[in-house]
């Protein structure tokens, strides 16, 4: 995603595309490596925080290739 495209969207719209919350930093690519919404639902269902996920559980939510918005 280019700077121009991001500026035309609200932060909520960009977050929706990225699957969670984002911090906009011009000139720095945004890299999304996991499906954070699914991870959040998983944690809520189990009554844990994302910090309490095991490496195996965390790996369930990783994308095969990270999504990069440049």
N, C-alpha and C positions, 0 to 999 in steps of 0.2 A: 504494500500500500504506500502510495507516495504522500509526501507532506501535503500537497494540494488536496488530495482526496480526504485526508484526515481532517483538514481544516473545514471541509464542507459538512462534516458529520459532527454530531454531539459526542461527548465522551461516552455516554450511555450506548450509543450506536456502535462505536468502535469496540466497547467492552462486550457487547452482544456478539459481535463477529468473532471476537477472540475467546469467547466462552467464559468470561469472568470480568474482573476489574483490571484496568490498565492505567499506567501512568504515561502521559504523553511527554516525551522528551525529544524535541526536534533534533534531527541529525543522528539519532541513535536508533538503530533498528529495534523493533519490538519482537521478541522471540517468545512464542507460546509453546511450551514443551509438553504440557499435559492438559487434559480436560478437567479444569478446576471446578466446573459446576458439578460434574458427576462425582468428583472426589468429595466435594462439600456435602452432597446428598448422602454419600456412603458414610461419611463421618457422622452426620446428624442421625442417621438411622442406627448407628452403633453407639452413639453417645460419647464419641471421642473427638479430639481435635486433630487437625492435619499433622501436627507435630508428633502425634502418637502412632501414626501409620508405620507399619514395618516397611522395609525396602521392597518386599514382595508385594504388599498391598499398594504401595505407591506406583510400582511398575505397571499395575493394572490400568492406570490412567494415562500413561505416557503415549504420545502419538508415535507412530513409526518414524516419522520425520517431523521435527519441530516446524511450526508455522512461523514464518518470518514476514513481518510487515516492515518494509524498508522505507 
